[in-house]
Amino acid sequence: MNEKTKENKNKSSGFQIKTAILVDGGFYRRRAQSIWGDKTPAERADELHKYCIKHLNYKNEKNLLYRIFYYDCPPITKKIFHPLLQTQVDFQKTDLYKWTNDFFAELKSKRKIAIRLGTLAEAQANYTIRPEIIKKLCRGAMKFDELQENDFKLNLDQKGVDMKIGIDITSIAYKKQADRIVLISGDSDFVPAAKLARREGIDFMLDPMRAIIKPELSEHIDGMHTFVENPNKSQ
């Protein structure tokens, strides 16, 4: 039975696919801010929930939600020395610190959302000049005394997030907790977990929110769909 025949049969029989939606939180927040702009914690949480629910109605299937899993890290708490300002930046006093905690609180209040938090490698955190600024400095388009605070970026790695996503994909697949997994991410690190899920009979869908993904990721999924509008689509 081909996929089209299976899809039509499921619709005609009223069969509903139980769907687990996994959200790479750091990826989603960056993409959402780029696409839809800044929002309050409550607005971003509502936006995320509504966006995930759209995947239940893919091709008008009206499927069942198993759970939405959201993966992220708590905001940084450490003080980091800024080389331009020549002072320590206390991140617990920043707007981002409060916004992130309020955003997590909003997500926790919503039904069927499970939050999985990793940790931040705070000990290795440091500021560096942004790559595009370095290019300007090297070609003489900018002088060092023209540097601004925003020309620096904070290097901060997450720990445990990818592992938690991989473990949940594996667990859902082996325990048959869902028929379909929708992963909202653009990271190719999940290829081994995606391959395992497919071997276990899971329909594995990817939503990269129109971000460019590596070929090896697209090769090991059952389909790709996003609800982010194509910016090049004619009006």
C-alpha angles and dihedrals in degrees: 000000000000124000094257093052091046091050093051091046092052091051095047094047094047091239112165121208115225105228132199115198118203118193124198093214100200090049093047095049093050093048094043092051091048093047104034103019132231119335138175117264091256093048093048092048092050090047092051093048094048091046092053093047089057088069090064089063096048106151088356092291095138093208131187121262115230094181144309111239115200119195124196144119131258114257118273116270101183127103110242125197113239110211095208098044091040091218141095116267111217104210094191087069095050127104090237092060092055093041093053095049091046090049092053090048090053091051092049090056092059122091120251096011116125118192119212113191126196126186136260124239090233094162090065096042115127143154122250134174112267114257094240090053091050089055090053091049093049095051093044095247089123136029127222092242088059094062116125131201092255091055087077126073131202115241107212125157126207121227127204099006097105090043092053091050091050093048092050092049089051093046094048090049097047095042093044090230092151139019095215135030120202113196117196102201144091099219120120091203087091095064095103092050092046091051091050092049092051091050087055091055099260117146100231117202128182128208110189092172089236093303116141110259132196118261093241090063095052090049094061103048133082095229146338127228136160136183093210108114118245105251089208094054112118115246 
